[in-house]
Amino acid sequence: MFTIENYFDGIRHIDFSKYPEAIQKGHEFVLKITSNGANWDNYHASNAIKKTVDIYLSKLNAFVNGNTTGKQEKKRKIAAPQKHIPKEKEPEQPGTPINLVERIPEELRFIKRFVNLDGKTKTKEELLRFINSLQKAILEKRIRKTSTWAEQIVYIQESLIQVYNTMKQKIKIELKPETRDKFRQLAGDEKVLPSIGFIKRYIGLNGKTGIKEKARKLLDQINKTMDKGKITDYDRYISEIHTIKKNLKAFISHKAEKTLEIEKAELNGLQGILGCNCQQLNGNE
């Protein structure tokens, strides 16, 4: 029987790739919250994490032992009628999967920006700013020739330059329907993880005064988002979110604390998640 005491000894000979996806995700979650088995502090510190891990261990034991309860549970899940799923929570339609990421790739940002031009009237100066920012991204190698979306970027650049060279002062941009739909689908393939948005906002409060109300609103919004199931205990940054909640609660409850100061190690870790120094967010410019 797997417990937190024997978990990492017991799984040495397990090939999780042959296990159900739910168990694979549960294992990945345990690796995350224990820092690959280094410690179980997060498990003992958070009731939500403890509950999630306990449920996972129960399912893992049931699967390994061929427990009939586990089999029945799996059968019930498969047979669950779709009518019980609230309409607003229905999954994306097949063929339009959404990939949740830490940061939207530079190419998709420009593709989305290009799609948003459709039906709008733009001045020559506005179009030039778009062209310049795109060419700057290419020059700085934030967009490369080997990019997955290189073909679309070339199309955008050539189209904008052609329009710019032939337009007068203003022009209404109208994309071909097939181009608009294709590019819109590309731009919608990836969305930023909700947890990442909260991490950015939390970093943005660092070292600033007069932000008690902002801290309170941030905490409320995190709690509401979790209550709605948009951030779950399987989120890859759930341990960071719990730390942020704890720090915000402490800051709000201590009236003498005027400034939210994030510990350097914690700040570096959060900035590492975002893949940047993020000095513009934490007031160290």
C-alpha positions in Angstrom: 0.0 0.0 0.0 1.4 3.4 -1.0 1.7 6.1 1.7 3.6 9.3 1.8 6.2 7.5 3.9 7.0 4.8 1.3 5.9 6.5 -1.9 9.2 7.2 -3.5 10.6 3.8 -2.5 7.5 2.0 -3.8 7.4 3.6 -7.3 10.9 2.8 -8.3 9.8 0.0 -10.6 6.6 1.6 -11.9 6.3 2.8 -15.5 3.7 5.5 -15.2 3.4 5.8 -18.9 1.3 2.6 -18.8 -1.0 4.0 -16.1 -4.2 6.0 -16.6 -3.8 9.7 -17.3 -5.3 10.7 -14.0 -2.7 8.6 -12.1 0.1 10.1 -14.3 -1.1 13.6 -13.4 -1.3 12.7 -9.8 2.3 11.4 -9.8 3.5 14.6 -11.6 1.7 16.6 -8.9 3.4 14.7 -6.1 6.8 15.3 -7.8 5.9 19.0 -8.0 4.8 19.6 -4.4 7.7 17.5 -2.9 10.4 18.9 -5.1 11.0 15.4 -6.5 10.8 13.8 -3.1 13.0 16.2 -1.3 10.3 17.0 1.4 6.6 16.8 2.1 6.3 20.3 3.7 3.7 21.5 1.2 1.6 18.4 1.9 1.5 19.1 5.7 1.1 22.8 5.3 -2.0 22.8 2.9 -5.2 21.0 3.5 -6.1 21.3 -0.2 -2.8 19.7 -1.3 -3.1 17.0 1.4 -6.6 16.2 0.2 -5.5 16.0 -3.4 -2.5 13.7 -2.6 -4.6 11.5 -0.4 -7.2 11.0 -3.2 -4.4 10.3 -5.7 -2.8 7.7 -3.4 -6.2 6.0 -2.9 -6.7 5.7 -6.6 -3.1 4.5 -7.2 -3.6 1.8 -4.5 -6.9 0.8 -6.0 -5.4 0.5 -9.5 -2.3 -1.4 -8.4 -4.3 -3.8 -6.3 -7.1 -4.3 -8.9 -9.5 -3.0 -6.3 -13.1 -3.4 -7.5 -14.0 -0.1 -6.0 -11.4 1.6 -8.3 -12.8 -0.3 -11.3 -16.3 0.7 -10.5 -15.3 4.3 -10.1 -13.6 4.3 -13.5 -16.7 2.7 -15.1 -18.9 5.4 -13.6 -16.7 8.1 -14.9 -16.9 6.7 -18.4 -20.6 6.3 -18.3 -21.3 9.7 -16.8 -24.1 11.4 -18.8 -23.0 14.6 -20.5 -26.2 16.4 -19.5 -24.8 16.8 -16.0 -22.0 19.0 -17.2 -22.9 22.7 -16.9 -23.1 24.3 -20.3 -20.5 27.0 -19.5 -18.0 24.3 -18.6 -18.3 22.2 -21.6 -14.9 21.3 -23.1 -13.5 22.9 -26.3 -14.9 21.5 -29.5 -12.7 18.8 -31.1 -10.1 20.3 -33.4 -9.6 23.4 -31.3 -7.5 22.4 -28.3 -6.3 25.1 -26.0 -2.8 24.8 -24.7 -2.2 26.6 -21.4 1.2 28.2 -21.3 3.3 30.5 -19.1 3.8 33.0 -21.9 2.2 33.5 -25.3 4.9 33.1 -28.0 5.9 36.4 -29.7 4.7 35.1 -33.1 1.2 34.4 -31.8 1.0 37.9 -30.3 1.6 39.4 -33.7 -0.8 37.0 -35.3 -3.5 38.0 -32.9 -2.6 41.7 -33.3 -2.9 41.2 -37.1 -6.3 39.5 -36.8 -7.6 42.4 -34.6 -6.9 44.8 -37.5 -9.8 43.3 -39.5 -12.6 45.8 -40.0 -10.7 48.6 -38.3 -9.6 51.9 -39.8 -5.9 52.6 -39.3 -3.7 55.6 -40.1 -0.4 55.3 -41.9 1.4 56.0 -38.7 -0.4 53.3 -36.8 0.4 50.7 -39.5 4.1 51.8 -39.5 4.3 51.2 -35.7 3.0 47.7 -36.3 5.6 47.0 -39.1 8.4 48.5 -37.0 7.6 46.4 -33.9 7.4 43.3 -36.0 10.7 44.0 -37.7 12.3 44.8 -34.4 11.2 41.4 -33.0 12.7 39.7 -36.1 16.0 41.7 -35.8 16.3 40.9 -32.1 15.7 37.2 -32.9 12.7 37.0 -30.8 11.1 35.7 -34.0 13.3 33.3 -36.0 13.2 31.7 -39.4 12.8 28.3 -37.8 9.7 29.4 -36.0 6.6 27.2 -36.3 4.7 30.3 -37.5 7.5 31.7 -39.8 5.2 31.4 -42.8 2.4 33.4 -41.2 4.9 36.1 -40.0 6.3 36.5 -43.5 2.8 36.9 -44.8 1.9 39.5 -42.2 5.0 41.5 -42.9 4.6 41.5 -46.6 0.9 42.3 -46.5 1.4 45.2 -44.1 4.3 46.7 -46.1 2.2 46.4 -49.3 -0.7 48.2 -47.8 1.5 50.8 -46.2 3.2 51.6 -49.5 -0.1 52.1 -51.4 -2.3 53.7 -48.8 -2.9 57.5 -48.2 -3.6 58.8 -44.7 -6.2 56.2 -43.6 -7.4 52.9 -44.7 -10.0 50.3 -43.5 -8.3 46.9 -43.1 -10.3 44.0 -44.4 -8.8 40.5 -44.3 -9.9 37.7 -46.5 -12.4 35.5 -44.6 -10.2 32.4 -45.0 -7.1 34.2 -43.8 -8.9 35.8 -40.9 -10.4 32.5 -39.7 -7.1 30.6 -40.1 -5.1 33.2 -38.2 -7.7 33.6 -35.6 -7.6 29.8 -34.9 -3.8 30.0 -34.6 -4.0 32.9 -32.2 -6.5 31.1 -30.0 -4.6 27.8 -29.7 -2.7 29.0 -26.6 -3.7 30.9 -23.5 -1.8 32.0 -20.5 -2.3 29.9 -17.3 -4.5 31.8 -14.8 -1.9 31.1 -12.1 0.7 33.0 -14.2 -1.4 36.1 -14.3 -1.7 36.1 -10.6 2.0 35.5 -10.1 2.7 38.6 -12.3 0.3 40.7 -10.4 1.8 39.6 -7.1 5.3 40.4 -8.2 4.0 43.8 -9.3 3.1 44.7 -5.7 6.6 44.1 -4.4 8.2 47.1 -2.7 5.3 49.4 -3.2 3.3 51.4 -0.6 -0.4 52.0 -0.5 -1.3 48.7 -2.0 -3.4 47.1 0.8 -6.6 47.3 -1.2 -4.9 45.9 -4.3 -3.5 43.1 -2.2 -7.0 42.4 -0.8 -8.5 42.4 -4.3 -5.8 40.1 -5.6 -6.4 37.6 -2.8 -10.2 37.7 -3.4 -9.7 37.1 -7.1 -7.4 34.2 -6.5 -9.9 32.6 -4.2 -12.8 33.1 -6.6 -10.8 31.7 -9.5 -9.9 28.6 -7.4 -13.6 28.2 -6.3 -14.6 28.2 -9.9 -12.1 25.4 -10.7 -10.0 27.6 -13.1 -7.0 26.9 -10.8 -7.0 23.4 -9.5 -4.6 21.4 -7.3 -3.2 19.9 -10.5 -2.0 23.3 -11.7 1.8 23.2 -12.1 2.2 26.3 -10.0 -0.3 25.5 -7.2 2.4 25.5 -4.5 3.4 29.0 -5.6 -0.2 30.1 -5.5 -0.7 28.8 -2.0 2.5 30.7 -0.9 1.2 33.9 -2.5 -2.2 33.5 -0.7 -0.4 33.0 2.6 1.8 36.0 2.1 -1.1 38.2 1.0 -3.2 37.2 4.1 -0.3 38.0 6.4 0.3 41.4 4.7 -3.4 42.4 4.8 -3.9 41.4 8.5 -0.8 43.3 9.8 -1.8 47.0 9.7 1.7 48.0 10.6 3.0 46.5 7.4 3.0 49.3 4.8 5.0 47.6 2.1 4.7 44.1 0.6 8.3 42.8 0.6 8.8 39.5 -1.3 11.8 37.5 -0.1 14.7 37.5 -2.6 14.7 33.7 -3.0 10.9 33.6 -3.5 11.1 36.6 -5.9 13.8 34.9 -8.0 11.8 31.7 -8.1 8.7 33.5 -9.3 10.6 35.5 -11.9 12.2 32.2 -13.1 8.7 30.9 -13.8 8.0 33.9 -16.0 11.3 33.5 -17.7 12.5 37.1 -17.1 14.1 39.4 -14.6 10.8 41.3 -14.4 12.5 44.4 -12.9 9.7 46.5 -14.4 7.2 44.6 -12.3 8.9 44.8 -8.9 9.8 48.5 -8.8 13.6 48.0 -9.2 13.9 50.0 -12.4 
